[in-house]
Amino acid sequence: MTLLFDLDGTLLDSNDIWRQIDVEFLARRGIPWTETYNQSVIHATFPTAARFTREFCQLAESEDEIMAEWMDMAYQAYSREIPLKPGVAAFLNYCAARGHTMAIYTSCEQKLCYAALEHHNLRGLFQSVFFARELGVEKRAPEGFRTVARLLGIEPEQCIFFDDSPVACKGAKIAGMQVVACRDPLFASCREEMAQFCDYYLDSFNDFTL
């Protein structure tokens, strides 16, 4: 069985970092952070989030300038500070020792993703890392999961996908994958919803074995 993992909020305890970045980015421009803004960018790839931010906040900066500022704000955290979620390192090493193929599918930027994996000495555990931006889809889209499965040389039904986001979990489920919902405080209020359509709801990787 192939194991496919989200990065932010699933392997990395990073969702609050992005909230802090959004709050600071908007505050620099005298704009308050709102839940409406958050829900519009939290699931999006960098270009989509930048385009929304530029239009929603009526900013003079280009989308490339917005993304560059976000990257500068985030890189130190990803390369030095963001911890793994509890039990992640032990679980990944356990799965690797059992011969499971493992890959990542993320809407995170490549530079940030690799910085975090290298910081935690995990990059060598994954056969492949797929980026929604490079695939040209938003990560919630079922076709992205089907493309990832095809690139891995498997059928979606042969894959278990781990993610904290309700919309990403739903996209993977529609695509035909088995889905493990991973608890994160950002989506804690969605627990009952996710438990209904996911195959398993995971409170901690310390509590899960294959």
Disulfide bonds with the S-S distance in Angstrom:
none
